[in-house]
């Protein structure tokens, strides 16, 4: 089966108490299932589906980070994750023009690091 990009519904869950509003979770909804998505402000989020697996790629160019989370339907939490915490680490894997690579290409490469 081929990996295809999808655009699921995303829901931000918050909680308010006397100190302020807190973000509890970011939930990705797809085919009746809910998945806890790990992303932060200014992340670009790309979701791909392949059979019963979902892959959530987050890229934050400002902070120089990339994360890939793999989900197995219908489990709500990732079964595996891989993070790159610096621009140097990203360039070491993808080269100096990494920002020009399509999200699918980045995802396919990072899947090898999940195993």
Phi, psi and omega in degrees: 000147181271152176277129182236142176287142176229160177235087181282167172287139176242134180234131177262121179257127181236165178222134178247133172226193184296339182270342180146196180257133179243144174275117178277313183193160173246119185250131176259127179251127180210125178051044177081001179249152177248138181230136177281117183260136180253105180209161180226179180304137178073010173280140167268132184244129178234129181243133178232147179241139174213110184058239180262008180261145172238142177236127179247112178260128175241132180232127176237098183293326181297319181263354179067048179230150173222138175225145175230125176243135179251131180241145175244116183301134004258019182301130186282343182246153181301143175273341178199152182216154174216133181232144172241120190259008179208154177298325179299314179298320179296314180295326178298326181270317189252351181091171186293340181257032184301329183292344180269352181285141175295148181302324179297318179297318178297315180300312181300320179293317183288338177302326178298333181277348179283336186276000000 
